[in-house]
């Protein structure tokens, strides 16, 4: 198997695990007898713990000089945590298992991204096409697990998650080798770069603005009269658009560069979220969903282009900081905010998201200047 295929298989395995755990573990908790407030407490607190612990894993990976070792431990611990869930009782024990599972789940994507970027920088693979494996697996696992659980109930959910992480662990053993010189850079290493700080801010604004979409789009569309099958197709369409950009957009991405990609993502957020607050026509929604390639993928690729400029011994720390502060923290905070607003605002909850994502327009020009320095 090619180097791109070996990295892609790791991506596919843990993105599938993430898809199943995100979509169906809350239902499994409910079926185990937990109340909604207990489920929210477990998921919310474990998310906050990830923000603090994931950068530590990135620092350790840079210090060791071997990302693959940290990735293997993360995959094995995630497998063990998922296997332990059915045997645990009580909120405290489940919280501990979910904190470990969530930390490992959040650590794997940035470490794999840093490896993929390094291999791409050496001309050994194409970053976008390799990253597309994860998006395809996420979409397929969500749909496939839904069909399985419709027949079996939620009982198998922890075992499906464990199986995916186990496959990831086996796949990590076959990753291409790319050792780095051991060096402890600390958190200040990547943050010393102005370009990285601006990319981090832009990512927090753009990716954080997806909070209402991820949390409430399905409920909003169901209230508008769409059945779950149609809603699933709309969500899948957005992921397909994202995959298309990853696979075929290399020349476009390289030509635009980080600053213009961020500007495009921010402008798309303004259009997409503002329109989603009012539009419930099927054809219009189908057009709007194509913008997922801009709102999500363009900003992700913008950040990757910035991170590609950092010294390789800082790559893992930078990726984990981006994951924790650019994705996890703003997403958790804005999911909480939209949860407070949705009951009274309905679809209008997408308007603050338009303002938040659109604010990244003010970051694009300084980012362009920082890169030219």
C-alpha positions as CSV (number, residue, x, y, z in Angstrom):
1,X,0.0,0.0,0.0
2,X,1.2,3.5,-0.8
3,X,2.3,5.9,1.9
4,X,-0.8,8.0,1.2
5,X,-3.0,4.9,1.7
6,X,-1.3,3.9,4.9
7,X,-1.8,7.3,6.4
8,X,-5.3,7.4,5.0
9,X,-6.3,4.1,6.6
10,X,-5.3,5.6,10.0
11,X,-7.4,8.7,9.3
12,X,-10.4,6.6,8.2
13,X,-10.3,4.4,11.3
14,X,-10.3,7.1,13.9
15,X,-12.6,9.4,12.0
16,X,-15.1,6.5,11.9
17,X,-14.6,6.0,15.6
18,X,-15.2,9.7,16.2
19,X,-18.3,9.7,14.0
20,X,-19.9,6.8,15.9
21,X,-19.0,8.1,19.3
22,X,-20.2,11.7,18.5
23,X,-23.5,10.6,17.0
24,X,-24.5,7.6,19.1
25,X,-22.7,7.6,22.5
26,X,-25.2,10.2,23.9
27,X,-28.0,7.8,22.9
28,X,-26.2,4.9,24.5
29,X,-25.8,6.8,27.8
30,X,-29.5,7.6,27.8
31,X,-30.4,3.9,27.2
32,X,-28.2,3.0,30.1
33,X,-30.5,5.1,32.4
34,X,-28.6,8.3,32.6
35,X,-30.6,11.5,32.8
36,X,-30.2,14.3,30.2
37,X,-28.4,16.5,32.7
38,X,-26.0,13.7,33.6
39,X,-25.2,13.1,29.9
40,X,-24.6,16.8,29.4
41,X,-22.4,16.9,32.4
42,X,-20.2,14.0,31.2
43,X,-19.9,15.3,27.6
44,X,-19.4,18.9,28.6
45,X,-16.8,18.3,31.3
46,X,-14.9,15.8,29.3
47,X,-14.7,18.3,26.4
48,X,-13.2,20.9,28.7
49,X,-10.7,18.5,30.0
50,X,-9.6,17.8,26.4
51,X,-8.8,21.4,25.9
52,X,-6.3,21.3,28.8
53,X,-4.8,17.8,28.1
54,X,-4.5,17.6,24.3
55,X,-1.7,20.2,24.0
56,X,0.3,18.3,26.6
57,X,0.2,15.3,24.2
58,X,1.5,17.4,21.4
59,X,4.3,18.7,23.5
60,X,5.2,15.1,24.5
61,X,5.2,14.0,20.8
62,X,7.6,16.8,19.9
63,X,9.8,16.0,22.9
64,X,10.0,12.3,21.9
65,X,10.5,13.1,18.3
66,X,8.2,10.3,17.3
67,X,4.6,11.1,16.6
68,X,3.7,7.5,15.8
69,X,4.5,6.3,19.4
70,X,2.1,8.9,20.9
71,X,-0.5,8.0,18.3
72,X,-0.2,4.3,19.1
73,X,-0.6,4.9,22.8
74,X,-3.6,7.2,22.1
75,X,-5.3,4.6,20.0
76,X,-4.7,1.8,22.5
77,X,-6.0,3.8,25.4
78,X,-9.0,4.9,23.4
79,X,-9.7,1.2,22.6
80,X,-9.5,0.3,26.3
81,X,-11.7,3.2,27.4
82,X,-14.4,2.3,24.9
83,X,-14.3,-1.4,26.0
84,X,-14.6,-0.4,29.7
85,X,-17.7,1.7,29.2
86,X,-20.3,-1.2,29.4
87,X,-18.8,-2.4,32.6
88,X,-18.8,0.9,34.4
89,X,-21.5,2.3,36.6
90,X,-22.0,5.8,38.0
91,X,-21.4,9.2,36.6
92,X,-17.9,9.6,38.0
93,X,-16.5,6.4,36.5
94,X,-18.2,7.1,33.1
95,X,-16.8,10.7,33.2
96,X,-13.2,9.3,33.8
97,X,-13.5,6.9,30.9
98,X,-15.0,9.6,28.6
99,X,-12.3,12.1,29.5
100,X,-9.6,9.6,28.5
101,X,-11.5,8.5,25.4
102,X,-12.1,12.1,24.4
103,X,-8.5,13.1,25.0
104,X,-7.2,10.3,22.9
105,X,-9.8,11.0,20.2
106,X,-8.9,14.7,20.0
107,X,-5.1,13.9,20.0
108,X,-5.1,11.6,17.0
109,X,-6.3,14.0,14.3
110,X,-3.7,16.8,14.9
111,X,-0.8,14.3,15.3
112,X,-1.8,12.6,12.0
113,X,-2.2,16.0,10.4
114,X,1.3,17.0,11.4
115,X,2.7,13.8,10.0
116,X,0.7,14.2,6.8
117,X,1.9,17.8,6.3
118,X,5.5,16.7,6.8
119,X,5.2,13.9,4.3
120,X,3.4,16.2,1.9
121,X,6.3,18.8,2.3
122,X,8.7,16.0,1.2
123,X,6.6,15.3,-1.9
124,X,5.7,11.8,-0.6
125,X,1.9,12.3,-0.7
126,X,-0.9,14.9,-1.4
127,X,-2.3,16.3,1.8
128,X,-5.8,17.0,0.5
129,X,-6.3,13.6,-1.0
130,X,-5.0,11.8,2.0
131,X,-7.1,13.9,4.4
132,X,-10.2,13.1,2.3
133,X,-10.0,9.5,3.7
134,X,-11.1,10.8,7.0
135,X,-14.1,12.7,5.6
136,X,-15.3,9.7,3.6
137,X,-15.0,7.4,6.6
138,X,-16.8,9.9,8.9
139,X,-19.8,10.1,6.5
140,X,-19.8,6.3,5.8
141,X,-19.5,5.4,9.5
142,X,-22.3,7.7,10.6
143,X,-24.7,6.2,8.0
144,X,-23.6,2.6,8.4
145,X,-23.8,2.7,12.2
146,X,-27.2,4.2,12.0
147,X,-28.4,1.3,9.8
148,X,-26.9,-1.2,12.3
149,X,-28.3,0.4,15.4
150,X,-31.8,0.6,13.8
151,X,-31.8,-3.2,14.1
152,X,-29.8,-3.8,17.2
153,X,-30.4,-0.8,19.4
154,X,-27.5,1.2,21.0
155,X,-25.9,-1.7,22.9
156,X,-23.1,-2.3,20.4
157,X,-22.0,1.4,20.3
158,X,-19.0,1.1,22.6
159,X,-17.8,-2.0,20.9
160,X,-18.0,-0.4,17.4
161,X,-16.0,2.5,18.7
162,X,-13.5,0.2,20.3
163,X,-13.2,-1.8,17.1
164,X,-12.5,1.3,15.0
165,X,-9.8,2.5,17.4
166,X,-8.3,-1.0,17.5
167,X,-8.1,-0.9,13.7
168,X,-6.4,2.5,14.0
169,X,-3.8,1.1,16.4
170,X,-3.0,-1.7,13.9
171,X,-2.8,0.8,11.1
172,X,-0.4,3.1,13.0
173,X,2.1,0.2,13.1
174,X,2.4,0.6,9.4
175,X,2.7,4.3,9.2
176,X,5.6,5.8,7.2
177,X,8.6,6.6,9.4
178,X,9.4,10.3,9.9
179,X,11.5,10.7,13.0
180,X,12.1,14.2,14.4
181,X,15.1,15.4,16.5
182,X,13.9,15.3,20.1
183,X,13.3,18.8,21.3
184,X,11.0,20.3,24.0
185,X,9.6,23.5,22.6
186,X,6.8,24.2,25.1
187,X,3.5,26.0,24.3
188,X,5.3,29.3,23.6
189,X,7.1,27.7,20.6
190,X,4.3,27.9,18.0
191,X,2.6,30.8,19.7
192,X,5.8,32.9,19.1
193,X,4.7,32.9,15.4
194,X,2.4,35.8,14.6
195,X,1.1,33.9,11.6
196,X,0.2,31.0,13.7
197,X,-1.6,33.1,16.3
198,X,-3.7,34.7,13.5
199,X,-4.4,31.3,12.0
200,X,-5.5,30.1,15.4
201,X,-7.9,33.1,15.8
202,X,-9.3,32.7,12.3
203,X,-9.9,29.0,13.0
204,X,-11.6,29.7,16.3
205,X,-14.0,32.2,14.6
206,X,-14.8,30.2,11.5
207,X,-14.9,26.7,12.9
208,X,-16.6,27.8,16.1
209,X,-19.3,29.4,14.0
210,X,-20.4,25.9,12.9
211,X,-21.6,25.2,16.5
212,X,-25.3,25.9,15.7
213,X,-25.1,23.9,12.5
214,X,-23.7,20.8,14.2
215,X,-26.0,21.1,17.2
216,X,-29.3,22.3,15.8
217,X,-29.5,22.1,12.0
218,X,-31.2,18.7,12.2
219,X,-33.8,20.0,14.7
220,X,-34.3,23.2,12.7
221,X,-34.9,21.3,9.4
222,X,-37.2,18.8,11.1
223,X,-39.3,21.6,12.5
224,X,-39.5,23.0,8.9
225,X,-41.1,19.7,7.8
226,X,-38.2,17.7,6.4
227,X,-37.9,14.0,7.1
228,X,-34.8,12.5,8.6
229,X,-33.8,10.9,5.3
230,X,-33.8,14.3,3.5
231,X,-31.9,15.9,6.4
232,X,-29.3,13.1,6.2
233,X,-28.9,13.8,2.4
234,X,-28.4,17.5,3.1
235,X,-25.7,16.9,5.7
236,X,-24.0,14.3,3.4
237,X,-24.0,16.8,0.5
238,X,-21.9,19.2,2.6
239,X,-19.4,16.5,3.4
240,X,-19.2,15.5,-0.3
241,X,-18.4,19.1,-1.2
242,X,-15.7,19.1,1.4
243,X,-14.2,15.9,0.1
244,X,-14.3,17.2,-3.5
245,X,-12.2,20.2,-2.4
246,X,-9.7,18.0,-0.6
247,X,-9.3,15.7,-3.6
248,X,-9.3,18.0,-6.6
249,X,-8.6,21.5,-5.2
250,X,-4.9,21.4,-4.7
251,X,-4.0,24.0,-7.4
252,X,-6.8,26.3,-6.2
253,X,-5.7,26.0,-2.6
254,X,-2.0,26.6,-3.3
255,X,-3.0,29.5,-5.6
256,X,-5.2,31.3,-3.1
257,X,-2.9,30.9,-0.1
258,X,-3.8,31.2,3.6
259,X,-5.1,34.7,3.8
260,X,-7.4,34.5,0.8
261,X,-8.6,31.1,1.9
262,X,-9.5,32.6,5.3
263,X,-11.3,35.5,3.6
264,X,-13.3,33.1,1.4
265,X,-14.2,31.0,4.5
266,X,-15.3,34.1,6.4
267,X,-17.4,35.5,3.6
268,X,-19.0,32.1,3.1
269,X,-19.9,32.0,6.8
270,X,-21.7,35.3,6.4
271,X,-23.7,34.0,3.5
272,X,-24.4,30.5,4.7
273,X,-25.4,31.1,8.3
274,X,-27.4,34.3,7.6
275,X,-29.3,32.5,4.8
276,X,-29.8,29.4,7.0
277,X,-31.6,31.5,9.6
278,X,-34.4,32.2,7.1
279,X,-34.3,29.7,4.2
280,X,-36.3,26.4,4.4
281,X,-36.7,25.8,0.6
282,X,-35.2,22.5,-0.4
283,X,-33.4,23.7,-3.5
284,X,-32.0,26.7,-1.8
285,X,-30.7,24.6,1.1
286,X,-29.1,22.2,-1.4
287,X,-27.2,25.2,-2.8
288,X,-26.2,26.5,0.6
289,X,-24.8,23.1,1.7
290,X,-22.2,23.3,-1.1
291,X,-20.7,26.2,0.9
292,X,-19.5,23.6,3.5
293,X,-16.4,23.3,1.3
294,X,-15.7,27.0,1.9
295,X,-16.8,27.4,5.5
296,X,-15.1,24.3,6.9
297,X,-12.5,23.0,4.4
298,X,-11.1,26.3,3.2
299,X,-10.3,27.5,6.7
300,X,-8.9,24.1,7.6
301,X,-6.6,24.1,4.6
302,X,-5.6,27.8,5.3
303,X,-4.4,26.7,8.8
304,X,-2.5,23.8,7.3
305,X,-0.7,26.1,4.9
306,X,0.4,28.3,7.8
307,X,1.4,25.3,10.0
308,X,3.5,24.0,7.1
309,X,5.7,27.0,7.5
310,X,6.6,26.2,11.1
311,X,9.8,24.3,12.1
312,X,9.0,20.5,12.0
313,X,10.0,20.1,15.7
314,X,7.1,22.3,16.6
315,X,4.5,20.7,14.3
316,X,2.8,18.4,16.9
317,X,2.5,21.1,19.5
318,X,1.1,23.5,16.9
319,X,-1.5,21.0,15.6
320,X,-2.7,20.1,19.1
321,X,-3.0,23.8,20.1
322,X,-5.0,24.4,16.9
323,X,-7.2,21.4,17.8
324,X,-7.8,22.5,21.4
325,X,-8.0,26.3,21.1
326,X,-9.2,26.6,17.5
327,X,-11.8,23.8,17.5
328,X,-12.6,22.3,20.9
329,X,-12.8,25.4,23.1
330,X,-14.8,27.7,20.8
331,X,-17.1,24.8,19.7
332,X,-17.9,23.8,23.3
333,X,-18.5,27.4,24.3
334,X,-20.7,28.2,21.3
335,X,-22.7,25.0,21.5
336,X,-23.5,26.0,25.1
337,X,-24.5,29.5,23.9
338,X,-26.6,28.3,21.0
339,X,-28.3,25.8,23.4
340,X,-29.4,28.7,25.6
341,X,-30.7,30.6,22.6
342,X,-32.3,28.0,20.3
343,X,-35.5,27.4,22.3
344,X,-36.4,31.1,22.0
345,X,-34.8,32.1,18.8
346,X,-35.3,29.0,16.6
347,X,-33.5,29.5,13.2
348,X,-32.4,33.0,14.1
349,X,-29.7,31.4,16.3
350,X,-27.6,31.1,13.1
351,X,-27.4,34.9,12.8
352,X,-24.8,35.3,15.7
353,X,-22.9,32.5,14.0
354,X,-22.8,34.6,10.8
355,X,-21.3,37.5,12.7
356,X,-18.7,35.3,14.5
357,X,-17.6,33.5,11.3
358,X,-17.6,36.7,9.3
359,X,-15.4,38.4,11.8
360,X,-12.5,36.3,10.4
361,X,-12.5,38.7,7.5
362,X,-10.7,41.2,9.8
363,X,-8.0,38.5,10.4
364,X,-7.3,37.7,6.7
365,X,-5.3,40.9,5.8
366,X,-3.1,40.8,8.9
367,X,-2.5,37.1,8.2
368,X,-1.4,37.9,4.7
369,X,1.1,40.5,6.0
370,X,2.4,38.1,8.7
371,X,3.1,35.4,6.1
372,X,5.0,37.8,3.9
373,X,7.3,38.9,6.7
